[in-house]
Structures are given as C-alpha cells and as structure tokens.
Amino acid sequence: MYAQPSMGAVMEATRIEDEILTSREARSFLKIGRTKLWELTRTGEIRAYRVGSGRTSDLRYKRSDLLRWLEANLIPAAAGR
C-alpha cells in the first residue's frame, strides 16, 4: 500500500501550478523568445492576463496554462522505437 499525499503537499502543488508569471518568467519557463511568446498570446494559444490598461500594460501568465499548452503540443513517440 502507498501513502496518500498530505493535504499540505496537495495545496503546495496547486499553488505552484496556479503561480502567476511575468512575460520574462514565462519565456524562461518555456525556453522561447519574446516574439514567439507574443505570437502564441496573440493567436490565443496561450492565455494571458493584462495588468494595467492600454496597449503597453504588462501581461501575466498562469503556470498551469503554460503546462497545458506544452502538453497539448507533445509530439508522440514514433511507433516501433
């Protein structure tokens, strides 16, 4: 039999997934450049949240949204390998 994760561990995992990242942190997390992140944001592939008003306001990203995008773009292993 295996041990159930503690409530604290579950809450910590949830907190990490819901962590809010700046554009710079999101680019670093995904290992992509500014242009690529903006393209993914503009086309709606990755959701962003505006902080402030106007075109020059800052954007924020949820780590869970970035992980979801990564999972959706997973390349399956080639058959027969």
PyMOL Python script that loads the backbone (N, CA, C, O; Angstrom):
from pymol import cmd

cmd.read_pdbstr("""\
ATOM      1  N   MET A   1       0.843  -1.162   0.000  1.00  0.00           N
ATOM      2  CA  MET A   1       0.000   0.000   0.000  1.00  0.00           C
ATOM      3  C   MET A   1       0.903   1.246   0.000  1.00  0.00           C
ATOM      4  O   MET A   1       1.989   1.231   0.581  1.00  0.00           O
ATOM      5  N   TYR A   2       0.451   2.305  -0.646  1.00  0.00           N
ATOM      6  CA  TYR A   2       1.255   3.517  -0.695  1.00  0.00           C
ATOM      7  C   TYR A   2       0.602   4.617   0.137  1.00  0.00           C
ATOM      8  O   TYR A   2      -0.602   4.601   0.394  1.00  0.00           O
ATOM      9  N   ALA A   3       1.418   5.554   0.542  1.00  0.00           N
ATOM     10  CA  ALA A   3       0.940   6.650   1.396  1.00  0.00           C
ATOM     11  C   ALA A   3       0.231   7.702   0.557  1.00  0.00           C
ATOM     12  O   ALA A   3       0.671   8.030  -0.545  1.00  0.00           O
ATOM     13  N   GLN A   4      -0.845   8.218   1.072  1.00  0.00           N
ATOM     14  CA  GLN A   4      -1.567   9.311   0.418  1.00  0.00           C
ATOM     15  C   GLN A   4      -0.761  10.598   0.596  1.00  0.00           C
ATOM     16  O   GLN A   4      -0.151  10.809   1.644  1.00  0.00           O
ATOM     17  N   PRO A   5      -0.757  11.460  -0.427  1.00  0.00           N
ATOM     18  CA  PRO A   5      -0.056  12.736  -0.248  1.00  0.00           C
ATOM     19  C   PRO A   5      -0.755  13.560   0.833  1.00  0.00           C
ATOM     20  O   PRO A   5      -1.979  13.531   0.959  1.00  0.00           O
ATOM     21  N   SER A   6       0.030  14.280   1.596  1.00  0.00           N
ATOM     22  CA  SER A   6      -0.553  15.106   2.653  1.00  0.00           C
ATOM     23  C   SER A   6      -1.303  16.276   2.035  1.00  0.00           C
ATOM     24  O   SER A   6      -1.040  16.661   0.895  1.00  0.00           O
ATOM     25  N   MET A   7      -2.232  16.834   2.786  1.00  0.00           N
ATOM     26  CA  MET A   7      -3.009  17.972   2.304  1.00  0.00           C
ATOM     27  C   MET A   7      -2.085  19.142   1.989  1.00  0.00           C
ATOM     28  O   MET A   7      -2.326  19.890   1.041  1.00  0.00           O
ATOM     29  N   GLY A   8      -1.034  19.300   2.777  1.00  0.00           N
ATOM     30  CA  GLY A   8      -0.069  20.370   2.521  1.00  0.00           C
ATOM     31  C   GLY A   8       0.635  20.193   1.188  1.00  0.00           C
ATOM     32  O   GLY A   8       0.856  21.164   0.465  1.00  0.00           O
ATOM     33  N   ALA A   9       0.992  18.944   0.856  1.00  0.00           N
ATOM     34  CA  ALA A   9       1.655  18.674  -0.422  1.00  0.00           C
ATOM     35  C   ALA A   9       0.715  18.952  -1.581  1.00  0.00           C
ATOM     36  O   ALA A   9       1.137  19.485  -2.607  1.00  0.00           O
ATOM     37  N   VAL A  10      -0.549  18.598  -1.429  1.00  0.00           N
ATOM     38  CA  VAL A  10      -1.539  18.843  -2.485  1.00  0.00           C
ATOM     39  C   VAL A  10      -1.737  20.340  -2.669  1.00  0.00           C
ATOM     40  O   VAL A  10      -1.785  20.825  -3.799  1.00  0.00           O
ATOM     41  N   MET A  11      -1.853  21.075  -1.567  1.00  0.00           N
ATOM     42  CA  MET A  11      -2.029  22.525  -1.656  1.00  0.00           C
ATOM     43  C   MET A  11      -0.803  23.184  -2.265  1.00  0.00           C
ATOM     44  O   MET A  11      -0.931  24.138  -3.032  1.00  0.00           O
ATOM     45  N   GLU A  12       0.381  22.689  -1.934  1.00  0.00           N
ATOM     46  CA  GLU A  12       1.618  23.250  -2.489  1.00  0.00           C
ATOM     47  C   GLU A  12       1.674  23.026  -3.994  1.00  0.00           C
ATOM     48  O   GLU A  12       2.050  23.933  -4.737  1.00  0.00           O
ATOM     49  N   ALA A  13       1.306  21.836  -4.455  1.00  0.00           N
ATOM     50  CA  ALA A  13       1.295  21.542  -5.896  1.00  0.00           C
ATOM     51  C   ALA A  13       0.298  22.448  -6.601  1.00  0.00           C
ATOM     52  O   ALA A  13       0.586  22.962  -7.682  1.00  0.00           O
ATOM     53  N   THR A  14      -0.866  22.647  -6.006  1.00  0.00           N
ATOM     54  CA  THR A  14      -1.878  23.528  -6.599  1.00  0.00           C
ATOM     55  C   THR A  14      -1.369  24.959  -6.646  1.00  0.00           C
ATOM     56  O   THR A  14      -1.564  25.657  -7.642  1.00  0.00           O
ATOM     57  N   ARG A  15      -0.719  25.399  -5.580  1.00  0.00           N
ATOM     58  CA  ARG A  15      -0.193  26.770  -5.529  1.00  0.00           C
ATOM     59  C   ARG A  15       0.855  26.985  -6.609  1.00  0.00           C
ATOM     60  O   ARG A  15       0.875  28.033  -7.255  1.00  0.00           O
ATOM     61  N   ILE A  16       1.721  26.007  -6.810  1.00  0.00           N
ATOM     62  CA  ILE A  16       2.767  26.124  -7.824  1.00  0.00           C
ATOM     63  C   ILE A  16       2.147  26.177  -9.219  1.00  0.00           C
ATOM     64  O   ILE A  16       2.566  26.988 -10.045  1.00  0.00           O
ATOM     65  N   GLU A  17       1.154  25.325  -9.494  1.00  0.00           N
ATOM     66  CA  GLU A  17       0.514  25.324 -10.809  1.00  0.00           C
ATOM     67  C   GLU A  17      -0.191  26.637 -11.077  1.00  0.00           C
ATOM     68  O   GLU A  17      -0.204  27.103 -12.216  1.00  0.00           O
ATOM     69  N   ASP A  18      -0.781  27.248 -10.056  1.00  0.00           N
ATOM     70  CA  ASP A  18      -1.517  28.495 -10.238  1.00  0.00           C
ATOM     71  C   ASP A  18      -0.634  29.726 -10.091  1.00  0.00           C
ATOM     72  O   ASP A  18      -1.130  30.853 -10.071  1.00  0.00           O
ATOM     73  N   GLU A  19       0.672  29.513  -9.989  1.00  0.00           N
ATOM     74  CA  GLU A  19       1.598  30.623  -9.860  1.00  0.00           C
ATOM     75  C   GLU A  19       1.473  31.551 -11.063  1.00  0.00           C
ATOM     76  O   GLU A  19       1.335  31.099 -12.200  1.00  0.00           O
ATOM     77  N   ILE A  20       1.521  32.836 -10.800  1.00  0.00           N
ATOM     78  CA  ILE A  20       1.431  33.848 -11.854  1.00  0.00           C
ATOM     79  C   ILE A  20       2.847  34.249 -12.251  1.00  0.00           C
ATOM     80  O   ILE A  20       3.683  34.556 -11.401  1.00  0.00           O
ATOM     81  N   LEU A  21       3.100  34.239 -13.558  1.00  0.00           N
ATOM     82  CA  LEU A  21       4.437  34.541 -14.073  1.00  0.00           C
ATOM     83  C   LEU A  21       4.408  35.804 -14.928  1.00  0.00           C
ATOM     84  O   LEU A  21       3.420  36.081 -15.608  1.00  0.00           O
ATOM     85  N   THR A  22       5.489  36.560 -14.889  1.00  0.00           N
ATOM     86  CA  THR A  22       5.657  37.688 -15.808  1.00  0.00           C
ATOM     87  C   THR A  22       5.974  37.128 -17.191  1.00  0.00           C
ATOM     88  O   THR A  22       6.215  35.931 -17.344  1.00  0.00           O
ATOM     89  N   SER A  23       5.972  37.989 -18.181  1.00  0.00           N
ATOM     90  CA  SER A  23       6.328  37.557 -19.540  1.00  0.00           C
ATOM     91  C   SER A  23       7.742  36.987 -19.567  1.00  0.00           C
ATOM     92  O   SER A  23       7.988  35.966 -20.209  1.00  0.00           O
ATOM     93  N   ARG A  24       8.654  37.630 -18.886  1.00  0.00           N
ATOM     94  CA  ARG A  24      10.041  37.165 -18.845  1.00  0.00           C
ATOM     95  C   ARG A  24      10.130  35.774 -18.205  1.00  0.00           C
ATOM     96  O   ARG A  24      10.837  34.898 -18.704  1.00  0.00           O
ATOM     97  N   GLU A  25       9.411  35.584 -17.105  1.00  0.00           N
ATOM     98  CA  GLU A  25       9.412  34.287 -16.432  1.00  0.00           C
ATOM     99  C   GLU A  25       8.764  33.210 -17.306  1.00  0.00           C
ATOM    100  O   GLU A  25       9.231  32.072 -17.343  1.00  0.00           O
ATOM    101  N   ALA A  26       7.682  33.575 -18.011  1.00  0.00           N
ATOM    102  CA  ALA A  26       7.014  32.623 -18.907  1.00  0.00           C
ATOM    103  C   ALA A  26       7.947  32.217 -20.044  1.00  0.00           C
ATOM    104  O   ALA A  26       8.016  31.040 -20.400  1.00  0.00           O
ATOM    105  N   ARG A  27       8.666  33.185 -20.616  1.00  0.00           N
ATOM    106  CA  ARG A  27       9.622  32.872 -21.695  1.00  0.00           C
ATOM    107  C   ARG A  27      10.723  31.964 -21.179  1.00  0.00           C
ATOM    108  O   ARG A  27      11.118  31.017 -21.859  1.00  0.00           O
ATOM    109  N   SER A  28      11.217  32.242 -19.994  1.00  0.00           N
ATOM    110  CA  SER A  28      12.267  31.422 -19.406  1.00  0.00           C
ATOM    111  C   SER A  28      11.754  30.007 -19.123  1.00  0.00           C
ATOM    112  O   SER A  28      12.451  29.028 -19.389  1.00  0.00           O
ATOM    113  N   PHE A  29      10.553  29.905 -18.592  1.00  0.00           N
ATOM    114  CA  PHE A  29       9.950  28.614 -18.281  1.00  0.00           C
ATOM    115  C   PHE A  29       9.793  27.772 -19.542  1.00  0.00           C
ATOM    116  O   PHE A  29      10.096  26.579 -19.532  1.00  0.00           O
ATOM    117  N   LEU A  30       9.319  28.388 -20.635  1.00  0.00           N
ATOM    118  CA  LEU A  30       9.092  27.665 -21.897  1.00  0.00           C
ATOM    119  C   LEU A  30      10.339  27.574 -22.765  1.00  0.00           C
ATOM    120  O   LEU A  30      10.367  26.824 -23.741  1.00  0.00           O
ATOM    121  N   LYS A  31      11.367  28.336 -22.414  1.00  0.00           N
ATOM    122  CA  LYS A  31      12.607  28.376 -23.211  1.00  0.00           C
ATOM    123  C   LYS A  31      12.319  28.864 -24.637  1.00  0.00           C
ATOM    124  O   LYS A  31      12.789  28.278 -25.612  1.00  0.00           O
ATOM    125  N   ILE A  32      11.536  29.950 -24.737  1.00  0.00           N
ATOM    126  CA  ILE A  32      11.219  30.553 -26.033  1.00  0.00           C
ATOM    127  C   ILE A  32      11.504  32.048 -25.960  1.00  0.00           C
ATOM    128  O   ILE A  32      11.686  32.603 -24.877  1.00  0.00           O
ATOM    129  N   GLY A  33      11.538  32.679 -27.101  1.00  0.00           N
ATOM    130  CA  GLY A  33      11.820  34.098 -27.171  1.00  0.00           C
ATOM    131  C   GLY A  33      10.575  34.961 -27.031  1.00  0.00           C
ATOM    132  O   GLY A  33       9.448  34.467 -27.004  1.00  0.00           O
ATOM    133  N   ARG A  34      10.813  36.258 -26.944  1.00  0.00           N
ATOM    134  CA  ARG A  34       9.731  37.224 -26.769  1.00  0.00           C
ATOM    135  C   ARG A  34       8.750  37.196 -27.934  1.00  0.00           C
ATOM    136  O   ARG A  34       7.537  37.240 -27.729  1.00  0.00           O
ATOM    137  N   THR A  35       9.275  37.122 -29.162  1.00  0.00           N
ATOM    138  CA  THR A  35       8.418  37.116 -30.345  1.00  0.00           C
ATOM    139  C   THR A  35       7.510  35.901 -30.381  1.00  0.00           C
ATOM    140  O   THR A  35       6.328  36.017 -30.702  1.00  0.00           O
ATOM    141  N   LYS A  36       8.052  34.743 -30.055  1.00  0.00           N
ATOM    142  CA  LYS A  36       7.253  33.512 -30.063  1.00  0.00           C
ATOM    143  C   LYS A  36       6.175  33.565 -28.988  1.00  0.00           C
ATOM    144  O   LYS A  36       5.037  33.174 -29.246  1.00  0.00           O
ATOM    145  N   LEU A  37       6.507  34.042 -27.785  1.00  0.00           N
ATOM    146  CA  LEU A  37       5.506  34.139 -26.727  1.00  0.00           C
ATOM    147  C   LEU A  37       4.396  35.096 -27.139  1.00  0.00           C
ATOM    148  O   LEU A  37       3.220  34.818 -26.901  1.00  0.00           O
ATOM    149  N   TRP A  38       4.753  36.213 -27.750  1.00  0.00           N
ATOM    150  CA  TRP A  38       3.735  37.170 -28.183  1.00  0.00           C
ATOM    151  C   TRP A  38       2.850  36.551 -29.259  1.00  0.00           C
ATOM    152  O   TRP A  38       1.634  36.743 -29.240  1.00  0.00           O
ATOM    153  N   GLU A  39       3.438  35.813 -30.193  1.00  0.00           N
ATOM    154  CA  GLU A  39       2.658  35.150 -31.247  1.00  0.00           C
ATOM    155  C   GLU A  39       1.653  34.168 -30.631  1.00  0.00           C
ATOM    156  O   GLU A  39       0.486  34.148 -31.023  1.00  0.00           O
ATOM    157  N   LEU A  40       2.100  33.364 -29.677  1.00  0.00           N
ATOM    158  CA  LEU A  40       1.219  32.396 -29.017  1.00  0.00           C
ATOM    159  C   LEU A  40       0.121  33.099 -28.217  1.00  0.00           C
ATOM    160  O   LEU A  40      -1.005  32.607 -28.136  1.00  0.00           O
ATOM    161  N   THR A  41       0.448  34.237 -27.634  1.00  0.00           N
ATOM    162  CA  THR A  41      -0.535  35.016 -26.879  1.00  0.00           C
ATOM    163  C   THR A  41      -1.541  35.657 -27.825  1.00  0.00           C
ATOM    164  O   THR A  41      -2.748  35.597 -27.592  1.00  0.00           O
ATOM    165  N   ARG A  42      -1.043  36.267 -28.885  1.00  0.00           N
ATOM    166  CA  ARG A  42      -1.896  36.980 -29.845  1.00  0.00           C
ATOM    167  C   ARG A  42      -2.886  36.050 -30.528  1.00  0.00           C
ATOM    168  O   ARG A  42      -4.031  36.428 -30.772  1.00  0.00           O
ATOM    169  N   THR A  43      -2.443  34.824 -30.841  1.00  0.00           N
ATOM    170  CA  THR A  43      -3.313  33.866 -31.530  1.00  0.00           C
ATOM    171  C   THR A  43      -4.224  33.109 -30.563  1.00  0.00           C
ATOM    172  O   THR A  43      -5.072  32.328 -30.994  1.00  0.00           O
ATOM    173  N   GLY A  44      -4.054  33.337 -29.258  1.00  0.00           N
ATOM    174  CA  GLY A  44      -4.909  32.704 -28.268  1.00  0.00           C
ATOM    175  C   GLY A  44      -4.493  31.296 -27.886  1.00  0.00           C
ATOM    176  O   GLY A  44      -5.227  30.608 -27.178  1.00  0.00           O
ATOM    177  N   GLU A  45      -3.327  30.856 -28.342  1.00  0.00           N
ATOM    178  CA  GLU A  45      -2.857  29.519 -27.975  1.00  0.00           C
ATOM    179  C   GLU A  45      -2.472  29.461 -26.501  1.00  0.00           C
ATOM    180  O   GLU A  45      -2.632  28.429 -25.850  1.00  0.00           O
ATOM    181  N   ILE A  46      -1.969  30.563 -25.988  1.00  0.00           N
ATOM    182  CA  ILE A  46      -1.648  30.676 -24.564  1.00  0.00           C
ATOM    183  C   ILE A  46      -2.411  31.880 -24.032  1.00  0.00           C
ATOM    184  O   ILE A  46      -2.346  32.971 -24.599  1.00  0.00           O
ATOM    185  N   ARG A  47      -3.135  31.671 -22.935  1.00  0.00           N
ATOM    186  CA  ARG A  47      -3.900  32.765 -22.340  1.00  0.00           C
ATOM    187  C   ARG A  47      -2.987  33.677 -21.534  1.00  0.00           C
ATOM    188  O   ARG A  47      -2.059  33.227 -20.861  1.00  0.00           O
ATOM    189  N   ALA A  48      -3.275  34.967 -21.620  1.00  0.00           N
ATOM    190  CA  ALA A  48      -2.525  35.966 -20.857  1.00  0.00           C
ATOM    191  C   ALA A  48      -3.514  36.872 -20.149  1.00  0.00           C
ATOM    192  O   ALA A  48      -4.669  36.996 -20.557  1.00  0.00           O
ATOM    193  N   TYR A  49      -3.052  37.493 -19.100  1.00  0.00           N
ATOM    194  CA  TYR A  49      -3.872  38.387 -18.293  1.00  0.00           C
ATOM    195  C   TYR A  49      -3.186  39.750 -18.269  1.00  0.00           C
ATOM    196  O   TYR A  49      -2.000  39.857 -17.959  1.00  0.00           O
ATOM    197  N   ARG A  50      -3.951  40.785 -18.599  1.00  0.00           N
ATOM    198  CA  ARG A  50      -3.400  42.135 -18.671  1.00  0.00           C
ATOM    199  C   ARG A  50      -3.399  42.772 -17.284  1.00  0.00           C
ATOM    200  O   ARG A  50      -4.396  42.723 -16.562  1.00  0.00           O
ATOM    201  N   VAL A  51      -2.277  43.364 -16.929  1.00  0.00           N
ATOM    202  CA  VAL A  51      -2.143  44.082 -15.664  1.00  0.00           C
ATOM    203  C   VAL A  51      -1.986  45.553 -16.019  1.00  0.00           C
ATOM    204  O   VAL A  51      -0.970  45.955 -16.584  1.00  0.00           O
ATOM    205  N   GLY A  52      -2.984  46.347 -15.690  1.00  0.00           N
ATOM    206  CA  GLY A  52      -2.976  47.753 -16.069  1.00  0.00           C
ATOM    207  C   GLY A  52      -3.907  47.971 -17.244  1.00  0.00           C
ATOM    208  O   GLY A  52      -4.717  47.108 -17.580  1.00  0.00           O
ATOM    209  N   SER A  53      -3.784  49.122 -17.859  1.00  0.00           N
ATOM    210  CA  SER A  53      -4.644  49.425 -19.002  1.00  0.00           C
ATOM    211  C   SER A  53      -3.799  49.950 -20.152  1.00  0.00           C
ATOM    212  O   SER A  53      -2.683  50.429 -19.953  1.00  0.00           O
ATOM    213  N   GLY A  54      -4.334  49.855 -21.326  1.00  0.00           N
ATOM    214  CA  GLY A  54      -3.625  50.331 -22.509  1.00  0.00           C
ATOM    215  C   GLY A  54      -2.774  49.249 -23.150  1.00  0.00           C
ATOM    216  O   GLY A  54      -2.564  48.173 -22.589  1.00  0.00           O
ATOM    217  N   ARG A  55      -2.294  49.568 -24.339  1.00  0.00           N
ATOM    218  CA  ARG A  55      -1.516  48.600 -25.111  1.00  0.00           C
ATOM    219  C   ARG A  55      -0.182  48.254 -24.470  1.00  0.00           C
ATOM    220  O   ARG A  55       0.345  47.164 -24.694  1.00  0.00           O
ATOM    221  N   THR A  56       0.364  49.152 -23.688  1.00  0.00           N
ATOM    222  CA  THR A  56       1.686  48.909 -23.108  1.00  0.00           C
ATOM    223  C   THR A  56       1.620  48.304 -21.704  1.00  0.00           C
ATOM    224  O   THR A  56       2.636  48.204 -21.017  1.00  0.00           O
ATOM    225  N   SER A  57       0.419  47.903 -21.284  1.00  0.00           N
ATOM    226  CA  SER A  57       0.312  47.294 -19.955  1.00  0.00           C
ATOM    227  C   SER A  57       1.014  45.940 -19.951  1.00  0.00           C
ATOM    228  O   SER A  57       1.199  45.315 -20.995  1.00  0.00           O
ATOM    229  N   ASP A  58       1.394  45.508 -18.772  1.00  0.00           N
ATOM    230  CA  ASP A  58       2.110  44.249 -18.620  1.00  0.00           C
ATOM    231  C   ASP A  58       1.167  43.052 -18.751  1.00  0.00           C
ATOM    232  O   ASP A  58      -0.028  43.152 -18.473  1.00  0.00           O
ATOM    233  N   LEU A  59       1.724  41.931 -19.176  1.00  0.00           N
ATOM    234  CA  LEU A  59       0.966  40.689 -19.270  1.00  0.00           C
ATOM    235  C   LEU A  59       1.463  39.719 -18.220  1.00  0.00           C
ATOM    236  O   LEU A  59       2.636  39.734 -17.847  1.00  0.00           O
ATOM    237  N   ARG A  60       0.565  38.879 -17.750  1.00  0.00           N
ATOM    238  CA  ARG A  60       0.905  37.819 -16.808  1.00  0.00           C
ATOM    239  C   ARG A  60       0.351  36.503 -17.338  1.00  0.00           C
ATOM    240  O   ARG A  60      -0.626  36.478 -18.087  1.00  0.00           O
ATOM    241  N   TYR A  61       0.986  35.426 -16.940  1.00  0.00           N
ATOM    242  CA  TYR A  61       0.621  34.089 -17.405  1.00  0.00           C
ATOM    243  C   TYR A  61       0.509  33.155 -16.213  1.00  0.00           C
ATOM    244  O   TYR A  61       1.269  33.270 -15.252  1.00  0.00           O
ATOM    245  N   LYS A  62      -0.444  32.225 -16.276  1.00  0.00           N
ATOM    246  CA  LYS A  62      -0.549  31.187 -15.249  1.00  0.00           C
ATOM    247  C   LYS A  62       0.338  30.025 -15.657  1.00  0.00           C
ATOM    248  O   LYS A  62       0.321  29.592 -16.809  1.00  0.00           O
ATOM    249  N   ARG A  63       1.110  29.527 -14.708  1.00  0.00           N
ATOM    250  CA  ARG A  63       1.972  28.373 -14.975  1.00  0.00           C
ATOM    251  C   ARG A  63       1.135  27.199 -15.487  1.00  0.00           C
ATOM    252  O   ARG A  63       1.578  26.475 -16.378  1.00  0.00           O
ATOM    253  N   SER A  64      -0.062  26.999 -14.942  1.00  0.00           N
ATOM    254  CA  SER A  64      -0.913  25.883 -15.370  1.00  0.00           C
ATOM    255  C   SER A  64      -1.313  26.019 -16.842  1.00  0.00           C
ATOM    256  O   SER A  64      -1.425  25.012 -17.541  1.00  0.00           O
ATOM    257  N   ASP A  65      -1.531  27.250 -17.322  1.00  0.00           N
ATOM    258  CA  ASP A  65      -1.849  27.455 -18.748  1.00  0.00           C
ATOM    259  C   ASP A  65      -0.649  27.097 -19.620  1.00  0.00           C
ATOM    260  O   ASP A  65      -0.807  26.516 -20.694  1.00  0.00           O
ATOM    261  N   LEU A  66       0.550  27.445 -19.155  1.00  0.00           N
ATOM    262  CA  LEU A  66       1.761  27.126 -19.918  1.00  0.00           C
ATOM    263  C   LEU A  66       1.977  25.613 -19.969  1.00  0.00           C
ATOM    264  O   LEU A  66       2.340  25.067 -21.011  1.00  0.00           O
ATOM    265  N   LEU A  67       1.754  24.947 -18.846  1.00  0.00           N
ATOM    266  CA  LEU A  67       1.889  23.483 -18.814  1.00  0.00           C
ATOM    267  C   LEU A  67       0.854  22.817 -19.718  1.00  0.00           C
ATOM    268  O   LEU A  67       1.158  21.839 -20.400  1.00  0.00           O
ATOM    269  N   ARG A  68      -0.364  23.347 -19.721  1.00  0.00           N
ATOM    270  CA  ARG A  68      -1.428  22.812 -20.579  1.00  0.00           C
ATOM    271  C   ARG A  68      -1.029  22.945 -22.054  1.00  0.00           C
ATOM    272  O   ARG A  68      -1.238  22.022 -22.842  1.00  0.00           O
ATOM    273  N   TRP A  69      -0.451  24.104 -22.424  1.00  0.00           N
ATOM    274  CA  TRP A  69      -0.019  24.311 -23.806  1.00  0.00           C
ATOM    275  C   TRP A  69       1.091  23.326 -24.174  1.00  0.00           C
ATOM    276  O   TRP A  69       1.093  22.760 -25.268  1.00  0.00           O
ATOM    277  N   LEU A  70       2.027  23.129 -23.256  1.00  0.00           N
ATOM    278  CA  LEU A  70       3.106  22.170 -23.511  1.00  0.00           C
ATOM    279  C   LEU A  70       2.543  20.767 -23.742  1.00  0.00           C
ATOM    280  O   LEU A  70       2.941  20.087 -24.687  1.00  0.00           O
ATOM    281  N   GLU A  71       1.625  20.335 -22.889  1.00  0.00           N
ATOM    282  CA  GLU A  71       1.031  19.003 -23.017  1.00  0.00           C
ATOM    283  C   GLU A  71       0.272  18.863 -24.332  1.00  0.00           C
ATOM    284  O   GLU A  71       0.321  17.809 -24.966  1.00  0.00           O
ATOM    285  N   ALA A  72      -0.432  19.918 -24.746  1.00  0.00           N
ATOM    286  CA  ALA A  72      -1.199  19.879 -25.994  1.00  0.00           C
ATOM    287  C   ALA A  72      -0.286  19.793 -27.209  1.00  0.00           C
ATOM    288  O   ALA A  72      -0.725  19.370 -28.278  1.00  0.00           O
ATOM    289  N   ASN A  73       0.965  20.183 -27.066  1.00  0.00           N
ATOM    290  CA  ASN A  73       1.905  20.184 -28.179  1.00  0.00           C
ATOM    291  C   ASN A  73       2.956  19.079 -28.066  1.00  0.00           C
ATOM    292  O   ASN A  73       3.999  19.129 -28.718  1.00  0.00           O
ATOM    293  N   LEU A  74       2.669  18.096 -27.243  1.00  0.00           N
ATOM    294  CA  LEU A  74       3.564  16.959 -27.078  1.00  0.00           C
ATOM    295  C   LEU A  74       3.625  16.155 -28.369  1.00  0.00           C
ATOM    296  O   LEU A  74       2.588  15.833 -28.949  1.00  0.00           O
ATOM    297  N   ILE A  75       4.805  15.834 -28.815  1.00  0.00           N
ATOM    298  CA  ILE A  75       4.982  15.011 -30.012  1.00  0.00           C
ATOM    299  C   ILE A  75       5.039  13.559 -29.545  1.00  0.00           C
ATOM    300  O   ILE A  75       5.929  13.182 -28.783  1.00  0.00           O
ATOM    301  N   PRO A  76       4.081  12.743 -30.005  1.00  0.00           N
ATOM    302  CA  PRO A  76       4.082  11.343 -29.563  1.00  0.00           C
ATOM    303  C   PRO A  76       5.328  10.601 -30.055  1.00  0.00           C
ATOM    304  O   PRO A  76       5.872  10.907 -31.115  1.00  0.00           O
ATOM    305  N   ALA A  77       5.758   9.637 -29.273  1.00  0.00           N
ATOM    306  CA  ALA A  77       6.918   8.827 -29.663  1.00  0.00           C
ATOM    307  C   ALA A  77       6.590   8.077 -30.949  1.00  0.00           C
ATOM    308  O   ALA A  77       5.458   7.637 -31.152  1.00  0.00           O
ATOM    309  N   ALA A  78       7.571   7.941 -31.795  1.00  0.00           N
ATOM    310  CA  ALA A  78       7.385   7.223 -33.058  1.00  0.00           C
ATOM    311  C   ALA A  78       7.096   5.752 -32.776  1.00  0.00           C
ATOM    312  O   ALA A  78       7.696   5.147 -31.887  1.00  0.00           O
ATOM    313  N   ALA A  79       6.183   5.197 -33.534  1.00  0.00           N
ATOM    314  CA  ALA A  79       5.834   3.788 -33.356  1.00  0.00           C
ATOM    315  C   ALA A  79       7.028   2.915 -33.745  1.00  0.00           C
ATOM    316  O   ALA A  79       7.738   3.203 -34.709  1.00  0.00           O
ATOM    317  N   GLY A  80       7.232   1.852 -32.983  1.00  0.00           N
ATOM    318  CA  GLY A  80       8.306   0.906 -33.310  1.00  0.00           C
ATOM    319  C   GLY A  80       9.670   1.284 -32.795  1.00  0.00           C
ATOM    320  O   GLY A  80      10.651   0.616 -33.124  1.00  0.00           O
ATOM    321  N   ARG A  81       9.769   2.311 -32.012  1.00  0.00           N
ATOM    322  CA  ARG A  81      11.079   2.689 -31.462  1.00  0.00           C
ATOM    323  C   ARG A  81      11.413   1.892 -30.272  1.00  0.00           C
ATOM    324  O   ARG A  81      12.478   2.079 -29.682  1.00  0.00           O
TER     325      ARG A  81
END
""", "prot")
cmd.dss("prot")
cmd.show_as("cartoon", "prot")
cmd.util.cbc("prot")
cmd.orient("prot")
